[in-house]
């Protein structure tokens, strides 16, 4: 039976307590609520290990139950009927990014009908992560580390597979480190992180955000075309997400790798490179995730180094900040969701 927890009591407890100035940095409202048509999914360690939760109305519902494993990086299909997430053993310090031991699982949105899509070492992949649906849910897109016959050694590349994990086809070729793939609302523009074109090896801080077109050739094989580098800076880009209401816009997080990821910024920008806005820029540890209802933006934020990650909301310019979900001792990460 699924665990459903009303978080109203937590709202009342926190609203009645005196907050430190750090905890209230740039907050317009201490606590807000989801709109009636919004549903969030995310991973949290509220139960001990990291599990997938659903948050709707005022109810927090746990939908995976396996304390021996961590579940992380949930993604919803376009039809809003299925959920993808990774599962890894709960015996590693990499709690929500254990790409080496990751398995890919699929569930119905209520957590029923669990099935494993990819085992640990499937297809000879060394590591894998960042899975999502594309092309009207007809294909899965995933990043995996594999042998690179072009550049030698092993590198991260992007693959398309059938929804059951069969028929993997690599869609990237140049020696690089391809990760964080997401297809925009036009169903043809692919965003991802990778090393710049003339760098075949580098550190995490060297990756940039790219856009390319995902197209089929005359034989029906998908490949990327017209690759364009969208960012240029000295820090690591991650957490790429698309604004479902404005086709040209997306967000990403800049992690300051020289400060042990304790400082980060969320940036809203355009694939046309005609707009760039720091939505959250406070020297805190924030992770950009899900664009919610029109002109609303949900993200994880840790206001101080010793804080837990809570869920916050702002408008798409970074204003009207408010806490949506915060529970003592629990982190809330990898936010995704949909509007009914």
C-alpha positions as CSV (number, residue, x, y, z in Angstrom):
1,X,0.0,0.0,0.0
2,X,1.3,3.4,-0.9
3,X,2.3,5.8,1.8
4,X,0.4,9.1,1.6
5,X,1.5,12.0,3.9
6,X,-0.2,15.3,4.3
7,X,2.5,17.9,4.6
8,X,0.2,20.6,6.0
9,X,1.5,19.8,9.5
10,X,5.0,20.6,8.3
11,X,3.9,23.8,6.8
12,X,2.3,24.9,10.1
13,X,5.3,23.8,12.1
14,X,7.8,25.7,9.8
15,X,5.5,28.8,9.4
16,X,5.3,29.1,13.2
17,X,9.1,28.9,13.7
18,X,11.5,31.8,13.5
19,X,13.6,31.5,10.4
20,X,17.3,32.4,10.0
21,X,18.0,35.1,7.5
22,X,19.9,32.5,5.4
23,X,16.8,30.3,5.2
24,X,14.7,33.2,3.9
25,X,17.1,34.6,1.3
26,X,15.1,36.3,-1.4
27,X,11.9,34.5,-0.5
28,X,8.7,36.5,-1.3
29,X,6.5,34.0,0.5
30,X,7.7,31.5,3.1
31,X,5.4,28.7,1.9
32,X,3.3,28.2,-1.2
33,X,1.2,25.3,-2.6
34,X,1.0,23.6,-5.9
35,X,-1.8,24.7,-8.2
36,X,-4.7,22.2,-8.5
37,X,-3.5,21.1,-12.0
38,X,0.1,20.4,-11.1
39,X,1.8,17.1,-10.1
40,X,5.5,16.7,-9.2
41,X,7.6,13.6,-9.1
42,X,11.1,13.6,-7.5
43,X,13.5,11.5,-5.5
44,X,13.9,11.9,-1.7
45,X,15.6,10.2,1.2
46,X,12.7,10.9,3.5
47,X,12.3,7.1,4.2
48,X,16.0,6.4,4.5
49,X,17.3,5.4,1.0
50,X,16.3,7.5,-2.0
51,X,12.9,6.6,-3.3
52,X,10.5,8.1,-5.9
53,X,7.7,10.3,-4.6
54,X,4.6,12.0,-6.1
55,X,3.4,15.3,-4.7
56,X,-0.1,16.4,-5.7
57,X,-2.3,18.9,-3.9
58,X,-1.2,18.6,-0.3
59,X,-0.3,14.9,-0.4
60,X,3.1,13.3,-0.6
61,X,2.9,9.7,-1.9
62,X,5.8,7.3,-1.9
63,X,5.7,5.1,-5.1
64,X,8.9,3.0,-4.9
65,X,9.6,0.8,-1.9
66,X,13.0,-0.9,-1.7
67,X,15.4,0.3,1.0
68,X,18.2,-1.8,-0.4
69,X,18.3,0.4,-3.5
70,X,18.2,4.1,-4.4
71,X,15.8,5.3,-7.1
72,X,16.7,8.5,-8.9
73,X,16.3,10.7,-12.0
74,X,12.6,10.1,-12.7
75,X,11.2,11.1,-16.2
76,X,7.6,11.0,-17.4
77,X,6.5,10.0,-20.9
78,X,4.6,12.5,-23.0
79,X,1.3,10.6,-22.5
80,X,1.8,10.9,-18.7
81,X,1.3,7.2,-18.2
82,X,4.8,5.9,-17.5
83,X,7.7,6.8,-15.4
84,X,11.4,6.0,-16.0
85,X,14.0,6.0,-13.3
86,X,17.4,4.5,-12.4
87,X,18.0,2.1,-9.6
88,X,21.3,1.4,-7.9
89,X,22.4,-0.5,-4.8
90,X,22.2,1.5,-1.5
91,X,25.8,0.7,-0.7
92,X,27.6,3.5,-2.5
93,X,28.4,7.2,-1.7
94,X,26.9,8.0,-5.1
95,X,23.4,8.0,-3.9
96,X,21.6,9.6,-6.9
97,X,24.1,9.3,-9.6
98,X,25.7,5.8,-9.4
99,X,26.0,5.5,-13.2
100,X,28.4,2.5,-12.8
101,X,25.8,0.3,-11.1
102,X,22.6,1.8,-12.6
103,X,19.7,-0.2,-13.9
104,X,16.9,1.5,-15.8
105,X,13.4,0.7,-14.6
106,X,9.9,1.7,-15.8
107,X,6.7,2.0,-13.7
108,X,3.1,3.1,-14.1
109,X,2.7,6.6,-12.6
110,X,1.3,5.1,-9.4
111,X,4.3,2.8,-9.0
112,X,2.6,-0.3,-10.2
113,X,3.8,-2.7,-13.0
114,X,7.5,-2.3,-12.3
115,X,9.8,-3.7,-15.0
116,X,13.5,-3.6,-15.6
117,X,14.5,-2.1,-19.0
118,X,18.3,-2.2,-18.7
119,X,20.5,-4.3,-16.4
120,X,23.8,-3.1,-15.1
121,X,26.1,-4.2,-17.9
122,X,23.6,-4.4,-20.8
123,X,25.0,-3.8,-24.3
124,X,28.5,-3.7,-23.0
125,X,27.8,-0.3,-21.5
126,X,30.2,0.6,-18.7
127,X,28.0,3.4,-17.2
128,X,24.6,4.8,-18.1
129,X,22.3,7.6,-17.1
130,X,20.0,10.4,-18.3
131,X,17.2,8.4,-19.9
132,X,14.1,10.0,-21.3
133,X,11.4,9.4,-24.0
134,X,11.4,11.0,-27.5
135,X,9.4,10.9,-30.7
136,X,6.0,10.7,-29.1
137,X,7.1,8.0,-26.7
138,X,8.1,5.6,-29.5
139,X,11.8,5.6,-28.5
140,X,14.0,5.9,-25.4
141,X,17.0,8.3,-25.4
142,X,19.9,7.4,-23.0
143,X,23.5,8.3,-22.4
144,X,26.0,5.5,-21.9
145,X,29.8,5.0,-21.6
146,X,30.9,2.6,-24.3
147,X,33.9,1.6,-26.4
148,X,34.7,4.4,-28.9
149,X,36.0,3.1,-32.2
150,X,36.5,6.6,-33.5
151,X,38.5,8.2,-30.7
152,X,39.8,5.1,-28.9
153,X,39.2,4.1,-25.3
154,X,35.7,4.5,-23.8
155,X,33.5,7.6,-24.0
156,X,29.9,8.7,-23.2
157,X,27.6,8.6,-26.2
158,X,23.9,9.0,-26.9
159,X,21.7,6.0,-27.9
160,X,18.1,5.5,-29.1
161,X,16.3,2.2,-28.2
162,X,12.8,0.8,-28.4
163,X,10.8,1.4,-25.2
164,X,11.6,-2.1,-24.0
165,X,15.3,-1.4,-24.4
166,X,15.9,-3.4,-27.6
167,X,17.7,-2.3,-30.8
168,X,20.1,0.3,-29.3
169,X,21.5,2.7,-32.0
170,X,24.2,5.2,-31.3
171,X,23.4,8.7,-32.6
172,X,26.6,10.5,-31.8
173,X,30.0,9.9,-33.3
174,X,32.7,12.5,-32.6
175,X,35.0,11.8,-29.6
176,X,33.5,13.6,-26.7
177,X,31.4,13.2,-23.5
178,X,27.7,13.3,-24.4
179,X,25.3,13.5,-21.4
180,X,22.1,15.2,-20.2
181,X,20.1,14.7,-23.4
182,X,16.6,16.1,-23.7
183,X,14.3,16.7,-26.7
184,X,12.6,20.0,-27.0
185,X,8.8,20.5,-27.6
186,X,9.3,20.6,-31.4
187,X,10.3,16.9,-31.1
188,X,13.4,17.5,-33.3
189,X,15.7,19.8,-31.5
190,X,18.0,17.9,-29.1
191,X,19.8,19.5,-26.2
192,X,22.7,17.9,-24.4
193,X,26.1,18.5,-22.7
194,X,29.3,17.6,-24.4
195,X,32.9,18.6,-24.7
196,X,33.6,21.3,-27.3
197,X,34.2,20.0,-30.8
198,X,38.0,20.0,-30.8
199,X,38.3,18.6,-27.2
200,X,38.2,14.8,-27.2
201,X,38.9,14.6,-23.5
202,X,38.4,16.9,-20.5
203,X,37.1,17.3,-17.0
204,X,33.4,17.8,-16.0
205,X,34.0,21.6,-15.9
206,X,34.9,21.6,-19.6
207,X,31.5,20.4,-20.9
208,X,29.1,22.9,-22.6
209,X,25.5,22.9,-23.7
210,X,24.9,22.0,-27.4
211,X,21.8,21.8,-29.6
212,X,21.4,19.6,-32.7
213,X,18.7,18.3,-34.9
214,X,17.6,14.7,-34.5
215,X,16.8,13.4,-38.0
216,X,16.4,10.1,-39.9
217,X,18.5,9.3,-42.9
218,X,17.1,7.6,-46.0
219,X,17.5,4.2,-44.3
220,X,15.4,5.4,-41.3
221,X,18.4,5.6,-39.0
222,X,18.5,8.6,-36.6
223,X,21.6,10.7,-36.2
224,X,22.3,14.2,-35.0
225,X,22.9,17.0,-37.5
226,X,23.8,20.7,-37.4
227,X,25.4,20.7,-34.0
228,X,25.7,24.2,-32.4
229,X,27.5,25.0,-29.1
230,X,25.3,27.2,-27.0
231,X,27.4,28.0,-23.9
232,X,31.0,28.9,-23.2
233,X,32.3,29.2,-19.6
234,X,34.7,27.6,-17.1
235,X,32.2,25.6,-15.0
236,X,30.1,22.5,-15.4
237,X,26.7,22.7,-17.0
238,X,24.0,20.2,-15.9
239,X,20.3,19.7,-15.3
240,X,19.1,20.8,-18.7
241,X,15.4,21.2,-18.9
242,X,12.9,22.7,-21.4
243,X,10.2,25.2,-20.9
244,X,7.1,23.4,-22.1
245,X,5.4,26.7,-23.0
246,X,8.1,28.5,-25.0
247,X,9.7,26.3,-27.6
248,X,13.0,28.2,-27.8
249,X,13.8,28.4,-24.1
250,X,15.5,26.0,-21.7
251,X,17.2,26.2,-18.4
252,X,20.4,24.6,-17.1
253,X,22.5,24.7,-13.9
254,X,26.1,26.0,-13.6
255,X,28.0,24.1,-10.9
256,X,31.1,25.8,-9.5
257,X,33.4,22.8,-9.5
258,X,36.1,24.7,-7.8
259,X,33.9,25.1,-4.7
260,X,32.9,21.5,-4.3
261,X,29.5,22.1,-5.9
262,X,28.4,24.3,-2.9
263,X,27.7,27.2,-5.2
264,X,25.6,27.1,-8.3
265,X,23.4,29.2,-10.6
266,X,20.3,28.4,-12.6
267,X,20.2,30.0,-16.1
268,X,17.3,30.5,-18.5
269,X,18.4,30.9,-22.0
270,X,17.3,30.5,-25.7
271,X,18.5,28.1,-28.4
272,X,18.5,31.2,-30.6
273,X,21.2,32.7,-28.3
274,X,19.2,35.9,-28.0
275,X,18.4,35.7,-24.3
276,X,20.2,34.8,-21.2
277,X,18.9,35.3,-17.6
278,X,20.3,34.1,-14.3
279,X,17.1,32.9,-12.6
280,X,18.7,31.9,-9.3
281,X,22.1,33.5,-8.6
282,X,22.8,33.6,-4.9
283,X,25.9,31.6,-4.3
284,X,23.8,28.8,-2.9
285,X,23.6,25.1,-4.0
286,X,20.6,25.1,-6.4
287,X,19.6,22.6,-9.1
288,X,17.2,23.5,-11.8
289,X,14.6,21.0,-12.8
290,X,11.0,21.3,-13.9
291,X,9.2,24.1,-15.6
292,X,5.7,23.9,-14.1
293,X,2.5,25.6,-15.1
294,X,2.9,28.6,-17.3
295,X,5.5,31.1,-15.9
296,X,6.4,28.9,-12.9
297,X,9.7,27.2,-12.3
298,X,10.4,24.4,-9.7
299,X,13.9,23.7,-8.5
300,X,15.8,22.1,-5.6
301,X,17.7,24.5,-3.4
302,X,20.0,24.1,-0.4
303,X,20.1,27.6,1.2
304,X,23.2,26.8,3.3
305,X,26.0,24.3,3.1
306,X,24.5,22.3,6.1
307,X,20.9,22.5,4.9
308,X,18.9,19.8,3.1
309,X,17.6,20.3,-0.4
310,X,14.0,21.6,-0.4
311,X,11.7,22.4,-3.3
312,X,11.2,26.0,-4.2
313,X,9.2,27.8,-6.9
314,X,9.7,31.1,-8.7
315,X,8.3,32.7,-11.9
316,X,10.4,32.2,-15.0
317,X,12.4,35.4,-14.2
318,X,13.4,34.2,-10.8
319,X,11.0,36.4,-8.9
320,X,8.1,35.5,-6.5
321,X,10.2,32.9,-4.7
322,X,8.5,30.6,-2.2
323,X,9.1,27.2,-0.5
324,X,6.8,24.4,-1.8
325,X,8.1,21.4,0.2
326,X,10.5,21.2,3.1
327,X,10.8,18.4,5.7
328,X,13.5,18.1,8.4
329,X,16.3,15.8,7.4
330,X,15.0,15.0,3.9
331,X,16.4,16.0,0.5
332,X,14.2,16.5,-2.5
333,X,16.0,16.2,-5.9
334,X,15.5,15.3,-9.6
335,X,12.2,17.1,-9.9
336,X,10.0,16.5,-12.9
337,X,6.2,16.7,-13.3
338,X,3.3,17.8,-15.5
339,X,0.2,19.9,-15.6
340,X,-3.2,18.1,-15.9
